[in-house]
Amino acid sequence: MDRGKLGGPTGVANKRFQRKVLPPAGEMIALGTGARPKPTELSSSVSGVRGGGGGVNNSLDDAVEMAASSVSMKTFYHDTSQMKYPIKLVTIPSADLVDSVLDADAESEDDRVESLIYTAVDSVRKLRIRPDPTLLLSLLFLVKVRPHLFGTDAISNTLLSLLKRDTSMNFKSKGNHTVALIAANILMNTFRDEPDWPLSFVKIYIEDALGDRIWVDSPHCKEFVDNIVTAFNTKMPAANSDKDTTGVKTSPPETESSSPIGLANLRCDEDLTESTDITMVTDRARSTDDYQQGVLPRFTSLEVEIEVESYVVALVKDQLIKRQTVDSISRNFLKVLTTTCGIKTVRLLATNKLDVWLQNPKLTKPAQDLLMSVCQNCKSHSSEDIELITNLIKIRLKTKPLINHFLACFRELVSQNPNNLGSIMKQVIYNELSISNTRNPNNMALLNVLFQYDSQA
């Protein structure tokens, strides 16, 4: 046993495992993924360590301070998309937000005003599931009395982020839509007097229109949505009666207020509103003429029109490639096509699939709306529209309601351009006299509609 302790095989094994690896002589070189420091920095750091205990403590203190400062700088920004907005966050009670902003605006402290509003909007973004009612009311009041204060890039982009679906929520979770509705109305009141709106409004609209349609279909955001839709130059089908000539029922127009601050009795959360109901600040009742004056073309420049058209056409083509089967087509996608039929390439792409969509019971109603929108916007008589007419005449329908709607759409198509009548007449006669099996059984009914229109003209 003594021999084993002094230098036997067991002792040798213990010493072998307890042996320490000594660093190489000379200056130490740190290995890792980071960049190698300069030789001057290495020599200074090593000399500081070798200088004694005081040097070690000082270097450690400096390292701790540098790490703390770097952490504070990193936590200043919320995400990489906001790195270009170095705004100082100012935290104050929600009840003091209005007075603080108005006082800072009276003293022309623009930086403080932007910091206060940005901090409030960012707080809503963080707590969008359970927002502070006082904070929401304060923002609504401020945008009513000082709309220009919300027009900075940082605040506008943060408000746009509130219009997107919260990715942290479960896919099946209903979530809270109040924040998105309020953000849309704040943006509408902020950009009401702006003639040119950014392209990001169109992109965020299409994103929600293809998705959950949280604020796109809301009557509280109707004015904001109608201004965005002007980017597509689309003539939307009228829905001013409960039942049209085709026998297809249509929903009556919304009668709720679409005022930018006219959000009444919206609930922030099911649990929150058990004790609190949010009653929004309401403007005076606006007449129909005032509302129509608020809806103006917001994307009038040629460059923006080209960008919008290229973006929408690329998106529609991508969706059609991904959704080859009928079951993969969603109703929301057809609604987007209906809204963007002012673009000639979009309505031409839609006619290639309309026959299949009309025959699908799940897509019949949105497909009928799409057919009407295609016919009402076919007014340029370009090469695309002539090909569109050819595609429409090839559609073969069997049920009587669909045939009636098809004929009503052709009445609209004839009235859009004087040259459409001749093109339709030629195509119908050619189709009727063709020997192939593509003859449309509705040619006679369609000719009857054309002759009736000609007699009325």
N, C-alpha and C positions, 0 to 999 in steps of 0.2 A: 504494500500500500504506500509506504514512504517513497519507494522508487517511482511508483506511478505519479505521486504528487510532485517529485522533484524533476523528473525528466523522462518518464516512461512513455509508452505509446499514448496513454490517456492524456498525459500532460501536454504532449506535443500536439495532439488534436485540439485541446482546449486553447493552446496558444495560437494555433493556426486560425481558428475561428475568431479569436479576439484581436488579431493583428489589425492595426489601423493603416489605412492607405494615406501616405504622406503626400502633400501637394508638391508639384515640381518646383525646383528652385527658380528664383527670379520673380518677375511680376506675374500676378495671377491674371488669366484671361477668362472672362465669363463666357460660357457657351449657352446658346439658346436661340430662340427665334427672333429676338430683338436685334436691332442694329448694333454693331460693335462700336463702343465709344472711342473717341479720339485718344491718341497716346498721351496727350497732355492731361486729359481728364483722368486717364488711368493712373498716371504717375502722381497726380495731385491727390487722388482718392486713396491710393496705397500709402503715400507718405503721411496722410492724415491718420490712417489706421495705425501705422507704425509709431506715430508720435507719442502715444501713451494713452492712458485711460480717458483723459479729458477729450482727446481727439475723437475717440470712439463714440463717446456720448454726444458730442456735438454733431458728428456725421449722422448718427441715428436720429437726433432731433430734427436735423434738416430734412432727412428722408421722410420722417413722419409728417412734417409740415407740407412737403411737396406732395405727398400722397393725399393728404386732406384737401389741399387746394385743387388737385386734379379731380377728386371725387365731387367737390362742390361745383366745379365747372361742368362736369358731366351731368349732374343731376339738375342743372339749370334748364336743360332742354327736355322736352317731353318725348319727342321722337325725332327721327332723322328728317322728316318732312318739314319740321319747324326750326331746323338749325339756322336758317337764314333770317329768323325773326328774333334777334337778341333783345327781348323786352323784359324789363325788370318786373317781376311779379309783386303786386301789392295786395296784401291780405287785409281786408277790413270786414266788419260785420255786414251782413246782407242788408240790414235796415238802413245803413249809412251810405249805401252805394249811390243813390240818387243825389243826395246832398253833396257828397264828395266830388262826384263828376261835374255837377253844375258849378260848384265853387271853383274847381280847377279850370273849367272852361271859361268862367268869368275872368279869371286871372291870366288867361291865355297860356296855361301850362299844358301844351299839347302832349308832351311825353307822359305826363302823369295821367291825363285823360285816357290815352291809349292803354297805359298800363292797367288802369282800373277796369276798363271795359274788357280788355283781353283776359285779365285774371278772372273776371266774373264769367265770361263765356267759357273759358277753360275749365272752371269749376263745374259748370253745367255739363261739359263734355265728360269729365271724370265721373260724375254722379248722374248720368243720364237715365239710369234705371230708377233712381229715387231722387229727383232733383229737389232743390229748395224752392218752395212756392214764392217766398219773398224775393228771391233772386230773379226768378222768372218775371214776376210782376215789375220789378225794378228795370229790367232790360226792356220790357215792352213799353214802359213809360218813357224811358230815355230815347228809344228809337222813334217814339211819337213826337217828342218835343225837339230832339237833336239828332235827326237821322244821319247827318253828315259825319257824325263822330264814329259811325260804324263802317266807314268806307275804306279803312286802311287794309293793306294786303293781309296783315297778320289776323285781324279780326274776321275779315271776309272768308279767308281760307279755313279758319277754325269753325265758322258757322257752316261752311260747305261740308266739313267733315261730320257735322251733326245730321246731315241729310242722308248719309250712308248708313247702311245696316250695321248694327253693333255686332262685330265678329265675335266678341266675347260671350254673346248670348247663345243659348242652345238653338239649333236649327228649328226645333219644334216649338220653342218658346215664343209666346206672343209678344213679349216685350212691352215697352212703353213708347208710344208714338207721339206723345205730347211734345217732347223736345224737338223732334223733327218738324212738326207743324209750326211750332213757334219760331224755329230757325228759318224756315221758308218765309214766314211773314216778316221777320226782321230784315231778311235780304230784300224782299220786295219793297219794303218801305225805304230801305237804304238806297236802292238803285232805281227808284221810281223816276227821278229826273235825269237819269243817265241815258243818253241816246244809244250808246253802244255797250253791250254787255259782253263779259268774257265768254270764251268758248267752253270754259269749265262748267258753266251752267247747263249747256247742252249735254255734256258727258254725264253729269250727275243725274240729269233728268232721265236719260236712256238707261242708266244703271238701275234706277228705281223702277222705271217702267217695265223693264225685263224681269225684275225681281218681285219683291213683295208689294210694290205700288203703295207704299205707306202714305206718302204725301201727294203723289201724282193724282190719285183719284179722290183726294179729300176736297170737299167743297170749301173748306177754310183756306186752301191754297190755290183756288181756281184762278185768281188773277195772276199769281206768280207763274203758274203752269201755262196759262194762255200767252203770256209774254214770251216764254221760252219757246213755245211751239211756233211762234212767228219765224223762227229760224228755218223752218221747212217749207214755208210758203204753201201750206196745205189748206185747201178748202174742206172743212170738216162737214160730214153729213149732218143735216138739220134734224133735231129731235124735238120738235115743238108740238107734237101731238101724241096722244096715247096709242094711236093706231094709224099706220100709214096705208097707202094704197095697196101694198103688197099683202096685207093681212098679218104682218109681223108686228108684234107689240114692241114698242120702244118706251124706255123709261122717260118720265117727264123731267124737265130741267130742274136743277137744284134751286131751291128757293132760300137756302140758308145764306147768311151774310158772308161775303167773301172779302170783307174789309181787311186790310193788313193787320189791324189790331182787333178784329171782330171775332175773336175766339172765345166763345162763351161756354162756361161750365165744362172745360176740359179737365180730365182727371189725370193727375201725374202717376199715380200707382194705386192698385186696388187696396193695398194695406194703408197707404198714406191717406187716401181720400176717405177712409172711414171716419176720420176726424176733421178733415179739411177738404173743402171744395175750392178749386181755383176758378174764380170768376174773373175773366180777363177784362181789361179796360177796353171799352167799346167806343168807337167813333160815332159820329152822327150817321144816320142812315143815308147811304149814298144811292143816288138814282141810277138808272140804267145808263143814261148818257154819261155820267161821271165815270162809271165803270168802263164803258167803251173808250173813253178818253185815256184811261190808264193802260189799256192794252194797245201797244204801239210796236211797230217793227224795231226790234232791238239788235238785229244782226244785218245791217244794211250794206256794209262795205263789201266790195267784190272779193277781197282776200278771205274774209270771214265766211262768205257764202261758199267759196271753193273748199275751204277747210271743213265746213260742216258737211257738205255733200260727199267729199272723199271719206270722211270719218263714218258717216252713216252707211254709205255703200259698202265699205269694207266690212263693217260690222254685220250687215245683212247677209253678205256673201259668206262670211265665216259661220254665221248661224245656220244658213241653209246647207252648208257642207257638213257641219256637225250633226244636224238633225235630218238625216236622210229618210227615216221611217216616219209614217204618219203619227204614230203614237208619241214620238219624241217632240213633236211640235206643240208648243204651249199656247194657251189663249192669249197670254200677255205678249207673246211674240207677234201674233196677228194684230193686236192692238197697236203695237209699235209701228208695224207696217201701215196700218190705217192712218196713223198720225204723220208719217213721213212720206205719204204718197205725192206730196208736192214735188219730190225729186223724181225725175222721169225714169232714171235707172232703177229706182226702187219699185215703182209701180210696174215696170216691165218684168222685173224678177218675180214680183208677186203673181202675175198672171200665169206664169209657168206652172204654178202649183195650186191655183185656185180651184180647178176642177176636183182635185183630190180633197182639198180642205172642205169644200161645200158638201161633199158626200159623207163626210165624217160627222156623226151626230154630236160628238163632243165639241166640235169646232164650227158648227153651222152658224150660230149667231155672230161670232166675231168674223167669220168668213163672209157673211152677208154684208156686214159693215165695211169690210175691206173691199168688196166688189163695188159698193156704192162710192167709196172714197176714190177708187181707181177711176171710175167713170167720171166723177165730178172734177177730177184734176187733169183729165186728158184734154188739154186745151191748146197745146202748142203745135199739134199736127206735125211733129218731127218724125224722123225715121223710127225712133223708138215708139212713138205713139201709134204709128201705122202698123208696126209689128204687134203692138199691144192689142189693137183692134182685131187683128188676125187670130191672136191667141184666144180672145174672148169669144169669137164666133165659133170656135172649135169646142167650146164647153157644152157638154151634153147633159142636161138635167132631166129628171124623170118625175119628181113630185111636183104637184101643182103649186104649193107655196113658193118653192124655189124658182119655178118658171115665172111666176108673177113678179117676184123680186128681180129676176134677171131682166125681164122686159122693162120694168120701172127704171132699172139702172141704165138701160140703153136709151130711154127717153132723156135722161140726164146727159148721157154721152153725146147725143146728137146736138143738144143745145149748147155745148161748151165751145164748139168751133164750127163755123159754116162749112168747112171742108170735111168735117167728120161724116156728114150725111152721105156724100158721094163715095167715100172710102168704105163705109159700112155696106152700102147698097151693092157695090162691086163684089165685096167679099162674100156677102150672103148669096148672091146669085151664082157666083163661082162655086161656092160650096154646095148649093142645091143641084147644080148641073154636073157635078163631078161624079164619076163612075165608081170611085173608091167607096170604102165602107165608112169614111169619115163624115158622111152626110149628116147634118144636124137635123133631128126631127122637129126642132123649134123654128126652122127657117120661115115657114109660112106665118107663124105668129109674129116673128120679128119683122117681116116685111109689112105686115099690117100696121105695126107700130110706126114704122118709118113713113108709110103713106099717110097715116093720120097726122103725124107731125108736119109733113110737107103741106097738107091741106090747111093746117092751122097757121103755118107761116105765110 
